[in-house]
Amino acid sequence: MPITASSSVFFNYSINTQNPLFNNIFQNTSIGAPGEARPCGLKGVPRDAIQTAQCGPIIFSDQFATSFLGNPNLEIERTSTYEIGVLAELADDYALSVILFNKDQYGLTGLATSRPVQDIGATHGTSSPNYQVLVNEDFQTVRGLEVGLQKRLTNFWAFDINYSYSQARTNAAPPEREFQSAAEEFDPTIRREIRSEIDIPHRFNGVVRFAAGAEAPDLMLGSLDLGAALKYSNVAVSLSAQSGVPYTPTTTFSGIGNAGQLERNSGRGPANWWVNLRAQKGFRLGGMVYSLFGQVNNLFDTLNCLQPLPTTGRCDAGARDQSRRRQGNTTGEGASSTYFDRPQLYGQRREINFGVRIDF
């Protein structure tokens, strides 16, 4: 099929700033994080409450752990995006797109360890308190390729296929996660650019759709007009597949530290896939079309592993790294079935929805 004259080549470049409200959280408060009026570590406050803004970090004291402070000079995070590609029509009903992209994120908020402050009065429980400061020092790069092929709706059917390959590299996790990893889980020190925790190199999406309006398809079975039954109906089936999520492999539970853990995000969990289905049938009454529809997400109830266990890289076998994880090693009568089933490790299960639609 020849490429028609509607083919085009494009190049885009843009600079975007991140949501300034995020940075203002750290700029405009004395401590620099949500929940600062309620120190972490108090009785009744969960240890991970800082992640849900139930408490806030404070400077080192003899009662609370070292955490990080805000920075009134923190700058807005920025992103530079480059795209170059080709959009073309093939014959009359098909379209092809090929896009190369590069996204540079710089000035991301990170953590820097400060020099000890001399506090003669030991106001915070020590004369040389240590703390960490939020600074613009982290970065992330995402590079990749997207290829898409589409068929417009003709002869009652259409399809849309898209594949992308990308690599996401970074030097650190977001500040709260980085602090938790280094200070509490004792992750190995990062000495070079590593795989980002959001790195999903391969993604595939495909949709096949049948749709008919007032004009019915010509489909006869002997003298029976099957096409008439397909008026005002449509069916769409989609298939999605992607690479597994990164995780940090753990080799031992004996103590904590670099010896029992490999490079951060150096492992990858199993690939994931799922199928969605949507069907709709309408009936014309007067000047309106009344339709009944049903939609099934994850049609085959596929178990997709989204939080691999660090000992195996799987969700159906292995163990938590109890030396580093916040949750304790639940044993005996205190162990519940949910603790062993760990449903939170998997993605969305099958979901079925029904509804009615009215078109004027």
C-alpha positions in Angstrom: 0.0 0.0 0.0 1.6 3.3 -1.0 2.0 6.2 1.4 -0.3 9.0 0.3 0.4 12.7 0.2 -1.0 13.3 3.7 2.2 11.9 5.2 4.0 14.3 7.6 7.2 14.6 9.6 7.2 16.5 12.8 9.6 17.7 15.6 8.4 18.9 19.0 10.4 20.5 21.8 8.9 21.7 25.1 9.9 22.7 28.6 7.5 22.0 31.3 7.6 22.8 35.0 6.2 20.4 37.6 3.2 21.3 39.7 4.4 24.3 41.8 2.1 23.2 44.6 4.3 20.2 45.3 7.4 22.4 45.7 5.5 24.9 47.8 4.9 22.2 50.4 8.6 22.2 51.0 9.2 26.0 50.5 6.6 27.7 52.6 6.6 25.8 55.9 9.2 25.8 58.7 9.7 22.0 58.5 8.8 21.5 54.9 6.3 18.6 54.8 2.6 17.8 55.4 1.6 17.0 59.0 4.5 18.9 60.5 2.5 19.8 63.6 2.3 16.1 64.7 5.8 14.6 65.1 6.3 11.0 63.8 7.1 8.5 66.5 4.5 9.5 69.1 2.4 6.8 70.6 -0.6 6.1 68.3 1.0 7.5 65.2 1.9 4.8 62.6 5.5 4.7 61.6 4.6 5.2 58.0 2.2 8.1 58.8 4.5 10.5 57.1 3.6 9.0 53.7 -0.1 9.9 54.3 0.6 13.3 55.9 -0.5 12.1 59.3 2.8 13.4 60.8 5.8 15.4 59.7 9.6 15.1 60.0 11.5 17.0 62.7 15.1 17.7 63.5 17.0 15.0 65.4 16.2 14.6 69.1 16.6 11.9 71.7 13.0 10.8 71.1 12.6 11.0 67.3 14.7 9.7 64.4 16.6 12.0 62.0 14.5 13.2 59.1 14.6 16.0 56.5 13.9 19.7 56.5 12.4 22.1 53.9 14.4 24.5 51.8 13.1 28.0 51.1 15.3 28.3 48.0 14.0 25.1 46.4 13.4 25.6 42.7 10.6 24.3 40.5 11.3 20.9 38.9 11.6 21.0 35.1 11.1 18.7 32.2 12.5 19.0 28.6 10.7 16.9 26.0 11.9 16.2 22.5 9.9 14.3 19.9 10.4 13.5 16.2 8.2 11.2 14.2 6.3 10.4 11.1 2.5 10.3 10.6 1.2 8.8 7.4 -2.0 7.4 5.8 -1.6 4.1 4.1 -4.2 3.6 1.2 -7.6 4.9 2.3 -8.4 3.4 5.6 -5.1 2.9 7.5 -2.7 5.2 9.4 0.8 4.6 10.6 2.8 6.6 13.3 6.4 6.2 14.3 7.6 8.5 17.1 11.0 8.8 18.8 11.0 10.7 22.1 13.3 11.8 24.8 12.3 13.3 28.2 14.8 14.9 30.5 13.6 15.7 34.0 16.1 17.8 36.1 16.1 19.7 39.3 14.0 17.0 40.9 13.8 17.2 44.7 16.3 15.1 46.5 18.1 14.9 49.9 21.5 16.2 51.0 23.1 15.5 54.3 24.0 18.7 56.2 27.0 19.3 58.3 26.2 19.0 62.1 24.9 22.2 63.7 26.4 23.3 66.9 23.6 23.7 69.4 25.3 24.6 72.8 22.0 24.3 74.6 21.2 20.9 73.3 17.8 22.1 72.4 17.1 19.0 70.3 18.6 16.5 72.6 22.2 16.8 71.4 24.7 19.6 70.9 25.4 18.5 67.3 22.1 17.6 65.7 22.2 16.0 62.2 19.6 16.5 59.6 19.0 16.3 55.8 17.8 19.1 53.6 15.7 19.0 50.4 17.6 20.2 47.4 17.3 20.2 43.6 19.8 17.5 42.8 18.0 14.5 41.4 17.2 13.7 37.7 15.4 11.2 35.5 15.6 10.4 31.8 13.1 8.6 29.7 13.9 7.6 26.1 12.0 5.4 23.7 10.1 4.6 20.5 6.3 4.3 19.8 4.8 2.6 16.8 1.1 2.6 16.0 -1.1 1.2 13.3 -4.8 2.2 13.0 -7.7 1.2 10.7 -10.6 3.6 10.6 -14.2 2.2 11.0 -15.1 0.8 7.6 -17.3 -2.2 6.8 -18.3 -2.2 10.4 -14.9 -2.9 12.0 -11.7 -1.1 13.0 -8.6 -1.7 15.0 -5.8 0.2 16.8 -2.4 -1.4 17.6 0.3 0.4 19.6 3.7 -0.8 20.8 6.3 1.3 22.7 9.8 0.6 24.0 11.4 2.9 26.6 14.0 3.1 29.2 13.7 5.2 32.4 16.9 5.9 34.3 17.3 7.9 37.5 19.7 8.6 40.4 17.3 8.3 43.3 13.7 7.7 44.3 11.4 10.6 45.4 12.6 12.2 48.7 10.3 10.3 51.1 11.0 6.9 49.5 14.7 7.6 49.2 14.9 8.5 52.9 13.0 5.4 53.9 15.2 3.2 51.7 18.5 4.7 53.0 17.7 5.3 56.6 15.4 2.5 57.5 15.8 -0.3 54.9 19.5 0.2 54.5 19.5 0.0 50.7 23.0 0.0 49.1 24.4 3.4 48.3 23.7 4.4 44.7 27.0 5.2 42.9 25.7 5.5 39.3 22.5 6.0 37.3 20.1 3.2 37.9 16.9 1.8 36.6 13.9 3.9 37.7 11.2 2.3 39.8 8.7 3.2 37.0 10.7 1.6 34.2 8.4 -0.5 32.0 10.4 -1.1 28.8 7.8 -3.0 26.7 4.1 -2.0 26.4 1.6 -3.3 23.9 -2.0 -2.3 23.4 -4.4 -3.6 20.8 -8.1 -2.9 20.3 -10.5 -4.6 17.7 -13.9 -3.1 17.4 -17.2 -3.9 15.6 -19.8 -1.2 15.3 -23.1 -0.9 13.5 -25.6 1.9 13.5 -29.0 2.2 11.6 -27.4 0.5 8.6 -27.1 -3.3 9.3 -24.4 -5.5 7.9 -25.3 -7.9 5.1 -25.3 -11.2 7.0 -27.8 -13.8 6.0 -28.3 -17.4 7.3 -30.5 -19.0 4.7 -33.7 -16.8 4.8 -32.8 -15.5 8.3 -31.5 -11.9 8.3 -28.9 -12.0 11.1 -27.6 -8.6 10.1 -30.8 -6.9 11.2 -30.2 -8.1 14.8 -26.9 -6.2 14.8 -28.3 -2.7 14.3 -27.2 -0.2 16.9 -24.7 -2.6 18.4 -20.9 -2.6 19.0 -18.3 -4.9 20.5 -14.8 -4.0 21.5 -12.0 -6.3 22.7 -8.7 -4.9 24.0 -5.5 -6.7 24.9 -2.8 -5.1 26.9 0.6 -6.5 27.8 3.7 -5.0 29.5 7.0 -5.9 31.1 7.2 -6.7 34.8 7.9 -4.0 37.4 11.4 -3.5 38.8 12.3 -4.7 42.3 15.4 -4.9 44.5 16.5 -8.6 45.0 17.3 -9.7 48.5 19.7 -12.6 49.2 19.6 -13.0 52.9 17.5 -12.2 56.0 20.5 -12.3 58.4 20.8 -8.7 59.6 20.6 -5.6 57.5 22.9 -3.8 55.2 24.5 -3.9 51.8 25.7 -7.5 52.1 22.2 -9.0 51.8 20.8 -6.9 49.0 21.6 -6.4 45.3 21.6 -3.1 43.4 18.3 -1.2 43.8 15.7 -2.0 41.1 18.1 -4.4 39.4 15.5 -7.2 39.3 12.3 -7.4 37.2 9.1 -9.2 38.0 7.1 -11.3 35.6 5.3 -9.8 32.6 1.7 -8.8 32.9 -1.3 -9.0 30.5 -5.0 -8.6 30.6 -8.0 -8.5 28.3 -11.0 -6.2 28.5 -14.4 -6.6 26.8 -17.2 -4.2 26.1 -20.5 -5.0 24.3 -23.5 -2.8 23.6 -26.9 -3.3 22.0 -29.3 -0.5 21.2 -33.0 -0.2 20.2 -34.6 2.8 18.5 -37.8 4.0 20.1 -39.2 7.2 18.6 -36.4 9.7 18.3 -34.0 8.1 20.8 -31.8 5.0 21.0 -31.9 3.0 24.2 -28.8 0.8 24.7 -27.8 -1.8 27.2 -24.1 -2.4 27.7 -21.8 -4.6 29.7 -18.1 -4.1 30.4 -15.7 -6.7 31.8 -12.2 -5.6 32.9 -9.6 -8.3 33.1 -11.9 -10.8 31.3 -9.8 -13.9 32.1 -9.1 -12.8 35.7 -5.4 -12.8 35.1 -3.2 -12.6 38.2 -0.7 -9.8 37.4 2.2 -9.5 39.8 2.8 -5.8 40.7 4.8 -6.1 43.9 7.3 -9.1 43.4 8.7 -10.7 46.6 12.4 -9.7 46.8 13.6 -13.3 47.3 12.1 -14.8 44.1 10.9 -11.9 42.0 7.4 -13.5 42.0 4.1 -13.0 43.8 3.1 -16.6 44.2 6.2 -17.8 46.1 8.9 -16.3 48.2 9.1 -14.2 51.3 9.2 -10.6 52.5 12.5 -9.2 53.7 11.6 -8.9 57.3 14.9 -7.3 58.2 14.1 -4.2 56.2 10.4 -4.1 55.7 8.4 -1.9 58.2 5.8 -4.7 58.9 7.0 -7.2 61.5 7.3 -10.9 61.2 3.8 -12.0 62.1 3.8 -15.5 63.5 1.7 -17.8 65.7 -1.9 -16.8 66.6 -1.3 -13.2 65.4 -1.0 -14.4 61.8 -4.1 -13.8 59.7 -5.0 -15.5 56.4 -4.6 -12.1 54.6 -1.0 -11.9 55.7 -0.2 -15.1 53.9 -2.5 -14.5 50.9 -1.1 -11.0 50.3 -3.7 -9.9 47.8 -2.1 -6.5 47.6 0.8 -7.9 45.6 -1.5 -8.4 42.6 -3.2 -6.0 40.2 -6.9 -5.5 39.5 -9.0 -8.7 39.4 -12.0 -9.3 37.1 -14.5 -6.5 37.3 -18.0 -6.6 35.7 -20.2 -3.5 35.0 -23.6 -3.1 33.4 -25.5 0.0 32.4 -28.0 1.8 30.3 -27.3 4.5 27.8 -29.7 6.8 26.0 -28.8 8.7 22.8 -30.9 11.6 21.6 
